[in-house]
Amino acid sequence: MFYLVKHSQLFSFPKTEIASSTGRVAQTTNVVMGGTVTDDATDEWLVLDKKVNTYPTVRGFTAIGTGGDDFVQSMVVAVESVIEESIPKGQISQKVSAKGKYVSVKIGPIRVVSSEQVQAVYNAMKKDVRMKFFL
């Protein structure tokens, strides 16, 4: 069961309904991961990941934090340290929030070989205390 909170209302959907390819172009990968830096839902994530993802796969990583270009570079280095490859500049994008307080950095698509590698990327990203959220 997947849950969505929208406008303070809780909606639930069976996994089969969410993962259904009916009515959509089924060319994307289901990605299960995200939360705040202080989230500790690793066990729940692993169970869900095993149900919806297959590896190897290609996926992106997004981090939101403070620190501008230095934060962006820190996130790139974190991902590179785990996948042991340089990330081409064309696979890195950033966007500053409307008030300029936060920067969102998107890295990918990146080939990952296991759920453990995905977790290792997020753990490397979490080492930077400026990161507030990840997707």
N, C-alpha and C positions, 0 to 999 in steps of 0.2 A: 504494500500500500504506500502511495506517495501522498504527501500532504503539502498543501499550498496555503499560505496565509495571505489574504488580500483584503485590504481595507478592514482589518480586524476580524475577518471571518475566516474560519477554517474550512477548507475544501479537501476532500480525500478522493483519490483516484486509484483504481487497481493498477498494478504494474503493467498488466497486459494492455490496458487502455492507453497508458502513457507511451509504451514501447511499440504500439501498433503502427504499421506502415500504411494502413488504409487512409487514403485521403492526403497523403504527403509523399514527397519524393524521399525515399528511404536511402539516402546517400550520406547520411551523417552518422557519427559515432555518438552513442549515449555516453555522456560524461557525468560521473558521479563524484563530486568533491566540491567543497566550498565551506565557507563559514568565517568566523572571526578567528583571530590569532589565538584567542584563549579557548576556543572550542576543543573539547577532548572526546570527540565522537569517532575515534579511529576504528574501534571494533564494529560499530554500526556501519561505517563506511565500507569496511572490508567485506562484510556480508552482502551488502547491496552491490558493491563493485563486482563481486563474483557472479551475481545474477545477471547483470546487464552489460558488462564489458568483456571483450576478448582481446588477448594480447598476442603479438605486438599490435599496436594501433598508433594512429597519428592523432594528436590532440594539442590544444593550446593551454597556456597557463596565464592567468591574469592576477596581478597583485595591485592593491590600492594602498597607498601610504603617503607619507610626507617626505620632503627632501629633494624634490625636483629631479634634475638630471642625474645627480649622484645616487638617488634611490633607484632610478631606472637601471643604471649601470650595475648596482648591487644585485638587483633581481636577475639581470642577464648573467652575471658571474655565478650566481647561485644555481641557475639552471645548467649552465655549461659545466659546472663542477660535478654535477651528477651524470649528465648524459655524455660527458667526456668528448664533446665536440663544440666547435665554435658555431655560434648562431649567426647566420647572415643578417645584415642590417635590414633587409627587406622583410624579415620575419619578426621585427620588433617595432611596435608602435606605442605611442604614449598620448595621453590626453589629460590636460589639467582641468580640475573641477572649476565650476563657474566662479567660485569665490577665490580660487587660486590656492586653497589650503592643501588639497590632495592631488596626487597624480596617479593615473591608472596606467599600468604598463601591461601590454599584451605581448606574449612571446609565443610564437608558433606559426604554423603547425610544426610540431616536434614529434619524432618517432620515439615511443616509449615501449619497452619490452615486457613490463610487468607492473602489477599494482604496487609492488614494493618500490619500484623505481619512481612511480608517481608520488608515493609518500615521501621518498627521499628528496625529491625536488621540493615539495612543500615544506619539509623539515629544514632544508637548506635556506629557503626563502624566509621562514619564520625566525631565523637567527638574526635578521635585521629588525631591530626593535621599532623601526619606523613603519613597518608593514602593519596595517590595521585590518584588512580583509583580503581574502583570496578566493578565486573561483577556479 
